[in-house]
Amino acid sequence: MKLYDTGRVCVKTVGRESGSYCVVVEQDEGRYVVVTGPKRLSGVRRRRVNVRHLEPLEVKIEIKDGASDEEVENAIKEAGLEEKFRTKIRLLE
């Protein structure tokens, strides 16, 4: 089991999207992963992110590698996490 495997729900900790929930969509080379919010739900657009800028949560949704934003959004709704993704959390510094 990898910490940042496909479907892992994370919180962005750095940048303008910090405090927003996102989902790991696919593994990239080295210490990078591709995440999405999707943008309509949490405001996080699909992008390549360093894993040091993410805080993984225990929650994992069932999606395939490289899933589209629509597939991710449907999986979030099925898991009952839609309201959680619409909110931002405050990070302690």
C-alpha positions as CSV (number, residue, x, y, z in Angstrom):
1,M,0.0,0.0,0.0
2,K,1.3,3.4,-1.0
3,L,0.5,6.5,0.9
4,Y,-0.4,8.5,-2.2
5,D,-2.1,5.8,-4.3
6,T,-4.9,6.5,-6.8
7,G,-8.1,7.5,-5.1
8,R,-6.5,8.9,-1.9
9,V,-8.2,12.0,-0.5
10,C,-5.8,14.7,0.5
11,V,-5.7,18.3,1.7
12,K,-3.5,20.8,-0.2
13,T,-1.2,22.5,2.3
14,V,0.6,25.1,0.1
15,G,-0.4,27.7,-2.4
16,R,-3.6,29.5,-3.2
17,E,-5.6,26.3,-2.9
18,S,-4.3,25.4,0.6
19,G,-7.0,24.0,2.8
20,S,-8.9,22.5,-0.1
21,Y,-9.7,18.8,-0.5
22,C,-8.4,16.9,-3.6
23,V,-8.1,13.4,-4.9
24,V,-4.9,11.7,-6.2
25,V,-5.8,10.7,-9.8
26,E,-2.5,9.1,-10.9
27,Q,1.2,8.6,-9.9
28,D,3.8,10.7,-11.6
29,E,7.6,10.4,-11.6
30,G,9.4,10.7,-8.4
31,R,7.7,12.6,-5.6
32,Y,4.9,14.0,-7.8
33,V,1.3,13.0,-8.2
34,V,-1.6,14.3,-10.3
35,V,-4.5,15.6,-8.3
36,T,-7.9,17.1,-9.0
37,G,-10.7,18.6,-6.9
38,P,-12.5,18.5,-9.3
39,K,-12.6,22.3,-9.8
40,R,-16.5,22.5,-9.7
41,L,-16.5,20.9,-6.2
42,S,-13.4,22.1,-4.3
43,G,-11.8,24.6,-6.6
44,V,-8.7,22.5,-7.2
45,R,-8.0,22.1,-10.9
46,R,-6.2,19.0,-12.2
47,R,-2.5,19.5,-11.8
48,R,0.8,17.8,-11.0
49,V,1.8,18.4,-7.3
50,N,4.7,17.6,-5.1
51,V,3.7,15.2,-2.4
52,R,5.2,17.6,0.2
53,H,2.4,20.0,-0.6
54,L,-0.3,17.4,0.4
55,E,-1.6,16.0,3.6
56,P,-3.1,12.5,3.0
57,L,-6.3,11.5,4.8
58,E,-7.5,8.0,5.7
59,V,-10.3,8.3,3.2
60,K,-9.9,6.6,-0.2
61,I,-12.4,6.5,-3.0
62,E,-12.6,3.9,-5.7
63,I,-11.5,5.4,-9.1
64,K,-9.3,4.1,-11.9
65,D,-5.9,5.4,-12.8
66,G,-6.2,8.7,-14.8
67,A,-10.0,9.0,-14.1
68,S,-11.7,12.0,-15.6
69,D,-13.1,14.8,-13.4
70,E,-16.7,13.6,-14.0
71,E,-15.7,10.1,-12.8
72,V,-14.0,11.5,-9.7
73,E,-17.0,13.7,-9.0
74,N,-19.4,10.7,-9.2
75,A,-17.2,8.7,-6.9
76,I,-17.1,11.5,-4.4
77,K,-20.9,11.7,-4.5
78,E,-21.3,7.9,-4.0
79,A,-19.0,8.1,-1.0
80,G,-21.1,10.9,0.5
81,L,-18.2,13.4,0.6
82,E,-19.7,16.1,-1.6
83,E,-20.3,18.6,1.2
84,K,-16.9,18.0,2.7
85,F,-15.2,18.8,-0.6
86,R,-17.2,22.1,-0.9
87,T,-15.7,23.4,2.3
88,K,-12.1,24.5,3.1
89,I,-10.3,23.7,6.3
90,R,-8.1,26.1,8.2
91,L,-4.5,24.9,8.5
92,L,-2.3,25.5,11.6
93,E,1.0,27.0,10.8
